[in-house]
């Protein structure tokens, strides 16, 4: 049998999942390239105080690696990172991973890819899997005078653990999940927290209870028990997703829940400042049982005036007020449209990724692109990452990719890529479905592309999994010259 040489770029959730899927399918000639020094992806890069996943622990895991040791309903970042590292090690991925090696480019040579790394080396592979994630390039805000601040400035994704917070006045710019988690964690820990809010967020209440020793013992002794909460949460997410992609009762119910939760803010003026002017779920919902309590503390200030500039002593808002600070945290998110970039990727006829995505990222079924044969993406453009855990997305997409590898191994083709016509039809259907989603109801968010439409799967996650696990339609693909099987 032919043995494909495979490069996996990235050792986060999808890179680990792809590596395990390859091994389970009998493909052993693969290398995982990771620019950092450990597994974990976003759960390695983000380590700020208060970091908690907004998907329940027993759903945010691989079905092939159910974890009985989760400590609470919603896991903290360090616990998820330990889980991912454990999965990689348990499956022996260390022997196939090159840490500290960044892939800077890949060029298609007619039948495969020449992959270049930051150390100046070039290797040839039959297939490239881009498992780079989509929220890993920090977004640096363009604020005048930011580099003149006399204290410490850091992005939330580059948290400095060498900094002692005791006695420090901390400013947080940004009110997404990161900003609200930071404020919740720092309130009462430091003398003063100042939250600079441009846009208020809807907060979905939850209770993050800890699992009892008895419960953990049961999950440990009866591994099959973990399947129950996994599928319960899967069903709950399926219902929730209906509200994201269709108007109706689910959407109205979520709106009622978040509006009722907002009433826990007793001060009418503060409640007014915290009230969004858009529908719930238009932006990603913030899941928290602590934020409204934290923001009502006397040592927490909510600033809604726009930031004019930063000076050595602190932040000056548009009303001329100086907010003196010692530490300024940028909870300003990521470049959600980067995906594999800044990797320099060149496909057929010299066509570059930047040229292909000049109007914004797009793909076929979230995993492939025309003009880039034998290149696959995990959690690529328009994958259902807004209403489905990335672990489940990665598993489904890995299964599709393995299907193509088996066909290559059987000698059915040398190269495969979707046709431009199929890709155009696919993206046109998504564009047509986008207006019914909640993401187009009147807000700005990182979900939106250059055209103002969400760069997301506009249907339910169940529909995506049915699609991606189905047999590919031959008319949608260009298959290169067949290769003969070698016995």
C-alpha positions as CSV (number, residue, x, y, z in Angstrom):
1,X,0.0,0.0,0.0
2,X,1.1,3.6,-0.6
3,X,2.1,5.4,2.5
4,X,1.4,9.1,2.5
5,X,3.7,11.6,4.2
6,X,1.6,14.0,6.1
7,X,2.4,17.4,7.8
8,X,0.1,18.7,10.5
9,X,0.5,22.3,11.3
10,X,-0.4,23.0,14.9
11,X,-0.7,21.0,18.1
12,X,-3.8,22.4,19.6
13,X,-7.2,20.7,19.8
14,X,-7.5,19.9,16.1
15,X,-3.9,19.0,15.6
16,X,-4.0,16.5,18.5
17,X,-7.3,15.1,17.1
18,X,-5.9,14.7,13.6
19,X,-2.8,13.0,14.9
20,X,-4.9,10.5,16.9
21,X,-7.2,9.9,14.0
22,X,-4.3,9.2,11.7
23,X,-2.8,6.7,14.1
24,X,-6.1,4.9,14.6
25,X,-6.5,4.6,10.8
26,X,-3.0,3.1,10.4
27,X,-1.2,6.2,9.0
28,X,2.1,6.6,10.8
29,X,4.2,8.8,8.5
30,X,3.1,12.2,9.9
31,X,4.8,15.1,11.6
32,X,3.1,17.6,13.8
33,X,4.8,21.0,13.6
34,X,4.2,23.3,16.6
35,X,5.8,26.7,17.0
36,X,5.4,26.7,20.8
37,X,7.0,24.4,23.3
38,X,3.9,22.3,24.3
39,X,0.5,21.1,23.3
40,X,-2.7,22.9,23.9
41,X,-3.2,25.7,21.3
42,X,-5.4,28.4,22.7
43,X,-5.5,26.7,26.1
44,X,-1.7,27.0,26.2
45,X,-1.5,30.6,25.0
46,X,-4.3,31.9,27.3
47,X,-3.6,31.7,31.0
48,X,-5.1,34.8,32.4
49,X,-6.8,34.8,35.8
50,X,-10.4,33.6,35.8
51,X,-10.1,31.7,32.4
52,X,-13.0,29.2,32.2
53,X,-14.4,27.4,29.2
54,X,-18.1,28.3,28.3
55,X,-18.9,24.8,27.2
56,X,-19.5,22.1,29.9
57,X,-16.5,20.0,30.6
58,X,-18.1,16.6,29.8
59,X,-19.0,17.9,26.3
60,X,-15.8,19.8,25.6
61,X,-13.7,16.6,25.2
62,X,-13.0,13.9,22.6
63,X,-15.3,10.9,22.4
64,X,-12.2,8.7,22.2
65,X,-10.7,10.2,25.4
66,X,-13.5,10.7,27.9
67,X,-12.1,12.2,31.0
68,X,-13.5,11.1,34.4
69,X,-11.4,13.5,36.3
70,X,-13.1,16.8,35.4
71,X,-13.3,18.9,38.6
72,X,-16.2,21.2,37.8
73,X,-19.1,21.7,35.4
74,X,-17.2,24.3,33.4
75,X,-13.4,23.7,33.4
76,X,-10.7,26.3,34.0
77,X,-8.1,26.8,31.3
78,X,-5.2,25.0,33.1
79,X,-7.4,21.9,33.5
80,X,-8.3,21.8,29.8
81,X,-4.6,22.2,28.9
82,X,-3.7,19.3,31.1
83,X,-6.3,17.2,29.5
84,X,-5.1,18.0,26.0
85,X,-1.5,17.3,26.9
86,X,-2.5,14.1,28.5
87,X,-4.4,12.9,25.4
88,X,-1.4,13.7,23.2
89,X,1.0,11.8,25.5
90,X,-1.3,8.9,26.0
91,X,-1.4,8.4,22.3
92,X,2.3,8.8,21.8
93,X,2.2,11.9,19.7
94,X,5.4,13.3,21.3
95,X,7.5,11.1,19.0
96,X,5.9,12.7,16.0
97,X,5.8,16.3,17.2
98,X,8.5,19.0,16.5
99,X,8.1,21.7,19.1
100,X,9.7,25.1,18.6
101,X,9.3,24.7,14.8
102,X,7.1,27.2,13.0
103,X,5.8,26.4,9.5
104,X,6.3,29.6,7.5
105,X,5.2,28.5,4.1
106,X,4.1,25.6,1.9
107,X,4.2,25.4,-1.9
108,X,2.4,22.8,-4.1
109,X,4.8,21.1,-6.6
110,X,2.3,19.3,-8.7
111,X,1.7,16.2,-6.6
112,X,2.6,17.3,-3.1
113,X,3.8,20.1,-0.9
114,X,7.2,21.5,0.0
115,X,6.9,22.8,3.5
116,X,9.3,25.4,4.9
117,X,10.0,26.0,8.5
118,X,11.4,28.9,10.5
119,X,14.8,27.2,10.8
120,X,15.3,27.4,7.0
121,X,14.5,23.7,6.4
122,X,12.3,22.4,3.6
123,X,10.6,19.0,3.5
124,X,8.2,17.4,1.1
125,X,4.9,15.9,2.1
126,X,2.0,14.4,0.2
127,X,-0.6,16.1,2.3
128,X,-0.7,19.2,4.6
129,X,-3.3,19.5,7.4
130,X,-3.6,23.1,8.7
131,X,-4.7,22.7,12.3
132,X,-3.8,26.3,13.3
133,X,-7.1,27.3,14.9
134,X,-8.7,30.6,14.3
135,X,-8.3,32.6,17.5
136,X,-4.5,32.7,18.0
137,X,-3.3,36.0,16.6
138,X,-4.0,38.7,19.3
139,X,-5.7,41.8,18.1
140,X,-3.8,44.9,19.2
141,X,-6.1,47.9,19.5
142,X,-5.0,51.1,17.7
143,X,-5.0,53.5,20.7
144,X,-3.0,56.7,20.6
145,X,-0.2,56.8,23.2
146,X,-0.5,53.1,24.2
147,X,3.3,52.7,24.0
148,X,3.7,55.7,26.3
149,X,2.0,54.1,29.3
150,X,4.3,54.2,32.3
151,X,2.9,51.0,33.8
152,X,2.6,47.5,32.3
153,X,0.6,46.7,29.2
154,X,-0.2,43.1,28.2
155,X,-2.7,41.3,26.0
156,X,-4.8,38.8,27.8
157,X,-3.4,36.0,25.6
158,X,0.1,36.9,26.6
159,X,-0.4,37.1,30.4
160,X,2.7,37.9,32.4
161,X,2.8,35.6,35.4
162,X,6.0,37.4,36.6
163,X,3.9,40.5,37.5
164,X,2.8,40.8,41.1
165,X,-0.8,42.2,41.1
166,X,-0.9,43.0,44.8
167,X,-1.6,46.7,45.4
168,X,-2.0,47.4,41.7
169,X,-4.7,49.4,40.0
170,X,-5.8,47.3,36.9
171,X,-7.5,48.5,33.8
172,X,-9.2,46.1,31.4
173,X,-10.1,47.1,27.8
174,X,-12.8,44.8,26.4
175,X,-16.0,43.3,27.6
176,X,-16.2,39.9,25.8
177,X,-15.8,36.6,27.6
178,X,-12.2,37.4,28.4
179,X,-12.8,40.9,29.8
180,X,-15.7,39.7,32.0
181,X,-13.8,36.8,33.3
182,X,-10.8,39.0,34.2
183,X,-12.9,41.5,36.0
184,X,-14.7,38.7,37.9
185,X,-11.4,37.2,38.9
186,X,-9.6,40.5,39.9
187,X,-12.4,42.1,41.8
188,X,-11.5,42.0,45.5
189,X,-8.0,40.8,44.7
190,X,-6.6,44.2,43.7
191,X,-7.4,47.6,45.1
192,X,-9.1,48.8,42.0
193,X,-10.4,47.4,38.7
194,X,-11.5,49.8,35.9
195,X,-13.4,48.2,33.0
196,X,-13.4,50.2,29.8
197,X,-16.6,49.2,27.9
198,X,-17.2,50.0,24.3
199,X,-20.2,47.6,23.9
200,X,-22.1,45.9,26.7
201,X,-22.7,42.2,26.5
202,X,-25.6,39.9,27.3
203,X,-24.7,37.6,30.1
204,X,-26.2,34.1,30.3
205,X,-26.3,32.9,34.0
206,X,-24.9,29.6,35.0
207,X,-23.8,27.8,38.2
208,X,-20.3,26.3,37.9
209,X,-20.5,23.6,40.5
210,X,-17.7,21.3,41.5
211,X,-17.9,17.6,41.0
212,X,-18.0,15.8,44.3
213,X,-15.4,13.1,45.1
214,X,-18.2,10.5,44.9
215,X,-19.2,11.6,41.4
216,X,-15.6,11.5,40.2
217,X,-15.2,8.0,41.7
218,X,-18.3,6.9,39.8
219,X,-17.0,8.3,36.5
220,X,-13.7,6.7,37.1
221,X,-15.0,3.2,37.9
222,X,-17.8,3.3,35.3
223,X,-16.3,5.0,32.2
224,X,-19.5,4.4,30.2
225,X,-21.2,6.8,32.6
226,X,-19.4,9.7,30.9
227,X,-21.4,9.1,27.7
228,X,-24.6,10.2,29.4
229,X,-23.7,13.9,30.1
230,X,-21.9,14.1,26.8
231,X,-25.0,13.2,24.8
232,X,-27.3,15.2,27.1
233,X,-25.2,18.3,26.5
234,X,-25.1,17.5,22.8
235,X,-28.9,17.5,22.7
236,X,-29.0,20.7,24.7
237,X,-26.7,22.4,22.3
238,X,-28.8,21.2,19.4
239,X,-31.8,23.0,20.9
240,X,-29.7,26.1,21.6
241,X,-28.5,26.2,18.0
242,X,-32.0,26.4,16.7
243,X,-32.2,29.9,18.3
244,X,-28.9,30.9,16.6
245,X,-30.0,30.0,13.1
246,X,-33.8,30.5,13.1
247,X,-36.1,33.1,14.7
248,X,-38.6,31.6,17.1
249,X,-39.3,30.4,20.6
250,X,-35.7,29.4,21.5
251,X,-34.4,32.8,20.5
252,X,-37.2,34.5,22.5
253,X,-36.5,32.3,25.5
254,X,-32.8,33.1,25.6
255,X,-33.6,36.8,25.3
256,X,-36.0,36.5,28.3
257,X,-33.3,34.7,30.4
258,X,-30.6,37.3,29.8
259,X,-32.9,40.2,30.4
260,X,-34.0,38.7,33.7
261,X,-30.4,38.1,34.6
262,X,-29.6,41.7,34.0
263,X,-32.2,42.7,36.7
264,X,-29.8,41.4,39.3
265,X,-27.9,44.7,38.8
266,X,-29.6,46.9,41.4
267,X,-28.4,50.4,40.4
268,X,-30.6,51.6,37.5
269,X,-27.8,53.7,36.0
270,X,-25.3,50.9,36.1
271,X,-28.0,48.5,34.7
272,X,-28.6,51.0,31.8
273,X,-24.9,51.1,31.0
274,X,-24.8,47.3,30.9
275,X,-27.8,46.9,28.7
276,X,-27.0,46.0,25.0
277,X,-29.0,47.5,22.1
278,X,-29.0,44.2,20.1
279,X,-30.5,40.8,20.4
280,X,-29.0,38.2,22.6
281,X,-26.6,35.8,20.8
282,X,-26.0,38.3,18.0
283,X,-22.5,38.5,19.6
284,X,-21.2,35.4,21.3
285,X,-23.1,35.1,24.7
286,X,-20.9,35.6,27.8
287,X,-21.6,32.7,30.2
288,X,-21.0,33.9,33.8
289,X,-22.3,33.6,37.3
290,X,-19.9,36.1,38.7
291,X,-19.6,39.2,36.4
292,X,-22.7,41.1,37.5
293,X,-21.7,40.6,41.2
294,X,-18.2,41.8,40.5
295,X,-19.2,44.9,38.5
296,X,-21.4,46.1,41.4
297,X,-18.5,46.1,43.9
298,X,-17.3,49.5,45.1
299,X,-13.7,48.7,44.0
300,X,-14.8,48.1,40.3
301,X,-15.6,50.9,38.0
302,X,-17.4,50.7,34.6
303,X,-16.3,53.3,32.1
304,X,-18.4,53.8,29.0
305,X,-16.8,56.9,27.7
306,X,-14.7,56.2,24.7
307,X,-10.9,56.1,25.1
308,X,-9.2,59.1,23.7
309,X,-5.6,58.3,24.4
310,X,-3.2,56.7,26.9
311,X,-0.6,58.7,28.7
312,X,2.1,57.6,31.2
313,X,-0.2,57.8,34.2
314,X,-3.1,55.9,32.7
315,X,-6.1,56.1,30.3
316,X,-7.7,59.4,29.2
317,X,-11.3,59.1,28.1
318,X,-13.2,61.3,25.7
319,X,-14.6,63.4,28.5
320,X,-11.1,64.4,29.5
321,X,-11.0,62.3,32.7
322,X,-7.7,60.5,33.6
323,X,-8.0,57.0,35.0
324,X,-4.7,56.4,36.7
325,X,-3.5,52.8,36.5
326,X,-0.6,50.5,37.1
327,X,-1.5,47.7,34.8
328,X,-3.5,47.8,31.5
329,X,-4.8,44.6,30.1
330,X,-5.9,44.4,26.5
331,X,-8.8,41.9,26.4
332,X,-9.4,42.8,22.8
333,X,-9.6,39.4,21.2
334,X,-8.0,38.0,18.1
335,X,-7.8,38.3,14.3
336,X,-10.6,35.8,13.6
337,X,-10.0,36.0,9.8
338,X,-6.4,34.9,9.9
339,X,-6.7,31.1,10.1
340,X,-3.4,29.7,8.7
341,X,-2.0,33.1,7.9
342,X,0.7,34.5,8.0
343,X,1.9,31.2,6.5
344,X,2.8,31.8,2.9
345,X,0.8,29.1,1.0
346,X,1.0,28.8,-2.8
347,X,-1.2,26.4,-4.7
348,X,-1.6,25.5,-8.4
349,X,-0.4,28.0,-11.0
350,X,1.3,30.1,-8.4
351,X,-2.0,31.1,-6.8
352,X,-1.4,32.2,-3.2
353,X,-3.7,32.0,-0.2
354,X,-3.9,35.7,0.1
355,X,-5.1,35.9,-3.5
356,X,-7.7,33.2,-2.9
357,X,-8.9,35.0,0.2
358,X,-8.7,38.6,-1.1
359,X,-12.4,39.0,-0.4
360,X,-12.3,37.1,2.9
361,X,-11.7,33.5,4.0
362,X,-13.8,30.8,2.3
363,X,-13.6,27.1,1.9
364,X,-15.5,24.0,0.8
365,X,-17.3,22.3,3.6
366,X,-14.8,24.0,6.1
367,X,-11.9,21.7,5.1
368,X,-10.7,22.2,1.5
369,X,-10.1,24.9,-1.1
370,X,-10.0,24.9,-4.9
371,X,-6.5,25.4,-6.3
372,X,-4.9,23.9,-3.2
373,X,-4.8,20.1,-3.8
374,X,-4.1,17.8,-0.9
375,X,-4.3,20.6,1.6
376,X,-6.9,20.3,4.4
377,X,-8.1,22.6,7.1
378,X,-9.4,21.7,10.5
379,X,-11.9,24.3,12.0
380,X,-11.5,26.2,8.7
381,X,-13.8,29.0,7.4
382,X,-17.5,28.5,8.0
383,X,-17.0,25.6,10.4
384,X,-19.7,25.5,13.1
385,X,-17.4,26.9,15.8
386,X,-20.1,29.2,17.2
387,X,-22.6,26.5,18.1
388,X,-20.5,23.3,18.5
389,X,-17.5,22.4,20.7
390,X,-14.2,22.5,18.7
391,X,-13.5,19.0,19.9
392,X,-16.6,17.7,18.1
393,X,-15.8,19.7,15.0
394,X,-12.3,18.4,14.8
395,X,-13.4,14.8,15.2
396,X,-15.9,15.1,12.4
397,X,-13.5,16.8,10.0
398,X,-10.7,14.4,10.9
399,X,-12.9,11.5,9.9
400,X,-13.6,13.1,6.5
401,X,-9.9,13.7,5.9
402,X,-9.0,10.1,6.8
403,X,-11.6,9.0,4.2
404,X,-9.7,10.9,1.5
405,X,-6.3,9.5,2.7
406,X,-7.6,5.9,2.4
407,X,-8.8,6.6,-1.1
408,X,-5.3,8.0,-2.0
409,X,-3.7,5.0,-0.4
410,X,-5.8,2.7,-2.5
411,X,-4.5,4.5,-5.6
412,X,-7.7,6.2,-6.7
413,X,-6.0,9.6,-7.2
414,X,-2.7,11.5,-6.7
415,X,-4.3,14.9,-5.8
416,X,-7.7,16.1,-4.7
417,X,-9.3,19.5,-4.5
418,X,-12.8,20.8,-4.7
419,X,-13.9,22.5,-7.9
420,X,-14.4,26.2,-8.0
421,X,-17.9,25.7,-9.2
422,X,-18.7,23.4,-6.2
423,X,-17.1,25.9,-3.8
424,X,-19.0,28.8,-5.3
425,X,-22.3,26.9,-5.0
426,X,-21.6,25.9,-1.4
427,X,-20.7,29.5,-0.3
428,X,-23.7,30.9,-2.2
429,X,-26.0,28.6,-0.2
430,X,-24.5,29.7,3.0
431,X,-24.8,33.4,2.1
432,X,-28.5,32.9,1.2
433,X,-29.1,31.2,4.6
434,X,-27.2,33.9,6.6
435,X,-30.0,36.5,6.9
436,X,-32.1,34.1,9.1
437,X,-29.3,33.7,11.7
438,X,-29.2,35.8,14.8
439,X,-25.7,37.1,13.8
440,X,-27.2,39.4,11.2
441,X,-29.8,41.0,13.4
442,X,-27.9,44.3,14.0
443,X,-24.6,44.1,15.8
444,X,-20.9,44.1,15.0
445,X,-18.8,41.1,16.0
446,X,-15.8,39.1,15.2
447,X,-18.2,36.6,13.5
448,X,-18.7,39.0,10.5
449,X,-16.5,39.0,7.4
450,X,-15.7,41.8,5.0
451,X,-19.1,41.4,3.3
452,X,-20.9,42.0,6.6
453,X,-22.2,38.4,6.7
454,X,-21.2,35.9,9.4
455,X,-18.2,33.7,8.5
456,X,-20.0,30.8,10.3
457,X,-22.0,27.7,9.5
458,X,-25.6,29.1,9.2
459,X,-27.4,25.9,10.0
460,X,-27.4,23.5,13.0
461,X,-24.3,21.6,14.0
462,X,-26.1,18.3,13.4
463,X,-26.6,19.2,9.7
464,X,-22.9,19.9,9.4
465,X,-21.9,16.6,11.0
466,X,-24.3,14.8,8.6
467,X,-22.7,16.6,5.7
468,X,-19.1,16.1,6.7
469,X,-19.5,12.4,7.6
470,X,-21.3,11.6,4.3
471,X,-19.7,10.2,1.2
472,X,-18.2,13.0,-0.9
473,X,-20.0,13.7,-4.2
474,X,-17.5,13.0,-7.0
475,X,-18.8,15.8,-9.1
476,X,-17.6,18.3,-6.5
477,X,-13.9,17.4,-6.8
478,X,-11.0,17.5,-9.2
479,X,-9.0,14.3,-8.9
480,X,-5.4,14.3,-10.2
481,X,-3.8,11.5,-12.1
482,X,-4.3,8.2,-10.4
483,X,-1.4,6.4,-8.8
484,X,-1.0,2.7,-8.8
485,X,-1.3,0.7,-5.6
486,X,1.9,-1.0,-4.5
487,X,1.5,-4.3,-2.8
